[in-house]
Amino acid sequence: MKILDRYILVTFLKTFFPLFIIILLIFILQMIWLFISELAGKDIDILVILKFLLYGTPRLIPMILPLTILLTSIMTFGNFAENYEFAAMKSSGISLQRAMRVLSVFIVLLGFGAFFFSNVVMPSAEKKFINLRKNLVKVKPAMAIAPNQFNDLGDINIKVAEKYGENDEFLKDVIIHKKASRAGNFTVIKAKEGELMGSVDSELISLVLSDGNYYDEVQQSSPKQQRKLPLAKAHFEKYTINIDLSSFNDVDLNKEQYKKGPKMLNVNELGDILDSLSGAYNADRKSMETKIEARNGISELNRDLTIEKPKILSDTVKTYLEYFTNKEKSQVYKLAFSNVDGLQRNFRATIKNAKVKRRFLNKYEMTLHDKYALGIACVLLFFVGAPLGAIIRKGGLGLPIIIGVIIFLSYHFIGLFANNSAEEGGIPTFLGSWLSTFIIFPLSIFFTYRATRDRGVTNMDAVIQPIKEFFQKRFSKSK
């Protein structure tokens, strides 16, 4: 490696690593603030907190690494231009492309490293992070009743509007869903007030509800009986629920139960699960189409139909109805309305289920594309930042930081909006993951082209000169 290449690389790395650590600490503090409710007040060991931060840090890298590359390239090349080091290089016959060569190789290798990190390290860390969060919820569940959201507490899911009292033992507007062996929420309890009673060291806690109603959906053997008695309802003045907490204080924080989330899988696993999900999704759609066709009866419309007058075969439905009495016509209309209403309900249910499954499938597809887009984005942002730093000719922590943050926020929010739109099916999932990268690609070409020719970002002479000539001609004519 030549002395110049070594100097440029060392200068870049001296800025890259401190900036990376500073941005990482900022994002870790933001993560702590985001998850403080899951950590505070549970007497968690410091080692568990460090594990929580360690497992959560890799999910920050897709934001930290591109931002660091962009800011470092702007600051480094801005310093070179501001200190006339580029001028010295050009006087020695060294162009900007030649100066960027060693860093280009480094950034490409870093892009491959980013893909390896997102494919190997991030799924493993995400798996441990999600499972640790789920296990932490079970620690001291009496403290886990947060207002205005459902909280998993033993055999019930509880939601309260407000907690008050010296120890937050009094509750207002309590809603409880009791868990059952069959899937679904079939037992609902609503009460205006509630109180948590029990000693600190006790393994039992009593929830005393006041002035409420108890609803229980009755499981009948036939639809006719279900319509007669759909549910049982009872009003109570006092109702006590005893919750056993003995198993909650013995929580294995290292236990891993969740292993199939989209961010917990690598490229090969995502490819396999996408094949199975796509096959199941297409099979469900085909099955629903078959059911709807069988329900509307179009395929059976003309089967075994014999009518004496052949011309009626080409006539309208109204002509067919002339062969029925008024009573039979009424029955036909009722049957038609019933079929149309049933088809509409089927359509609505099918569309709703298809949207949920499609959104679930889109998440897996975008996660797969995101792994490739991260490495490409790192390379392109370098070719945006390095020429831009040479153009603005300003280093340090002032203007380059402002410009870099503005560019990165634009890149990040475009990607965020595209991801949300792709998840809902508004745009293709491929475009949702790659849109921000596609946008910065022409910017990287444009800035590199302008910087290698010693031009600014915009050439204002092409706009200002015609205006000057116009006014000069006007003034000369008036004189």
LINHUZI-V756577 format. One record per backbone hydrogen bond with DSSP energy under -0.5 kcal/mol. CO is the residue of the C=O (numbers start at 1). NH is the residue of the N-H. Records with the same first field share a line. If there is no record, write none. Layout:
BEGIN
CO->NH  NH
END
This chain:
BEGIN
2->6
3->7
4->8
5->9
6->10
7->11
8->12
9->13
10->14
11->15
12->16
13->17
14->18
15->19
16->20
17->21
18->22
19->23
20->24
21->25
22->26
23->27
24->28
25->29
26->30
27->31
28->32
29->33
30->34
31->35
33->36
35->38  39
36->39  40
39->42
45->49
46->50
47->51
48->52
49->53
50->54
51->55
52->56
53->57
54->58
56->59
57->60  61
58->61
60->63  64
61->65
63->67
64->68
65->69
66->70
67->71
68->72
69->73
70->74
71->75
72->76
73->77
74->78
75->79
76->80
77->81
78->82
79->83
80->85  86
81->84
84->88
85->89
86->90
87->91
88->92
89->92  94
90->93
93->95
95->99
96->100
97->101
98->101
100->104
101->105
102->106
103->107
104->108
105->109
106->110
107->111
108->112
109->113
110->114
111->115
112->116
113->117
114->118
115->119
116->120  121
117->121  122
120->124
121->125
122->126
123->127
124->128
125->129
126->130
127->131
128->132
129->133
130->134
131->135
132->136
133->137
134->138
135->138
136->139
138->141
140->143
141->144
144->146
146->149
151->153  158
153->156
155->179
156->153
157->177
158->151
159->175
160->148
162->172
164->170
165->168
169->196
170->164
171->194
172->161  162
174->191
175->159
176->178  189
177->157
178->187
184->186
186->188  217
187->178
188->215
189->176
190->213
191->174
192->173
193->210
194->171
195->197  208
197->206
199->202
203->245
205->243
206->197  208
207->209  241
208->195
209->239
210->192  193
211->192
212->236
213->190  215
214->234
215->188
216->232
218->220
222->226
223->227
224->228
225->229
230->218
232->216
234->214
236->212
237->211
239->209
241->207  243
242->244
243->205  245
245->248  249
251->253
252->255
255->257
257->259
261->264
262->265
266->270
267->271
268->272
269->273
270->274
271->275
272->276
273->277
274->278
275->279
276->280
277->281
278->282
279->283
280->284
281->285
282->286
283->287
284->288
285->289
286->290
287->291
288->292
289->293
290->294
291->295
292->296
293->297  298
297->300
298->301
300->303
302->305
304->306
308->310
309->312
310->313
311->314
312->315
316->319  320
317->321
318->322
319->322
320->323
321->324
325->329
326->330
327->331
328->332
329->333
330->334
331->335
332->336
333->337
334->338
335->339
336->340
337->341
338->342
339->343
340->344
341->345
342->346
343->347
344->348
345->349
346->350
347->351
348->352
349->353
350->354
351->355
352->356
353->357
354->358
355->359
356->360
357->361
358->362
359->363
360->364
361->365
362->366
363->367
364->368
365->369
366->370
367->371
368->372
369->372  373
370->374
371->375
372->376
373->377
374->378
375->379
376->380
377->381
378->382
379->383
380->384
381->385
382->386
384->388
385->389
386->390
387->391
388->392
389->393  394
395->398
398->401  402
399->403
400->404
401->405
402->406
403->407
404->408
405->409
406->410
407->411
408->412
409->413
410->414
411->415
412->416
413->417
414->418
415->419
416->420
417->421
418->422
419->423
420->424
421->426  427
422->425
428->432
429->433
430->434
431->435
434->438
435->439
436->440
437->441
438->442
439->443
440->444
441->445
442->446
443->447
444->448
445->449
446->450
447->451
448->452
449->453
450->455
451->454
458->460
459->462
460->463  464
461->465
463->467
464->468
465->469
466->470
467->471
468->472
469->473
470->474
471->475
472->476
473->477
474->478
475->479
END
